[in-house]
Amino acid sequence: MAGRGEEGSARRGALTAPRALPRGTEIPRGLEFLLSRNRLNVAISRAQCLAYLVGNPRLLDVRCRTVEQMRLVNALCRFVELGKAEATKA
């Protein structure tokens, strides 16, 4: 496994499994950090063949307080939509 959030994001491997939500429901570093496009991009791009995004489904229905948070949640929702579309093709 390569990369679990910020803990191992520099490692590379055949599978990445970034966590999309810490344990519990609080987001201690804020929504912007959790849904950072850069963090997601690094986690996904380090995968050599497969990437799984594991997270709490409630994250797709989070209450946004800023326009930037709306953009970040929208990007995550789009990522999930694309993943579901690819899964139905297979």
Secondary structure as GFF3:
##gff-version 3
##sequence-region A 1 90
A	DSSP	beta_strand	13	16	.	.	.	ID=ss1
A	DSSP	alpha_helix	31	34	.	.	.	ID=ss2
A	DSSP	alpha_helix	37	45	.	.	.	ID=ss3
A	DSSP	beta_strand	47	51	.	.	.	ID=ss4
A	DSSP	three_ten_helix	57	61	.	.	.	ID=ss5
A	DSSP	alpha_helix	67	89	.	.	.	ID=ss6
###
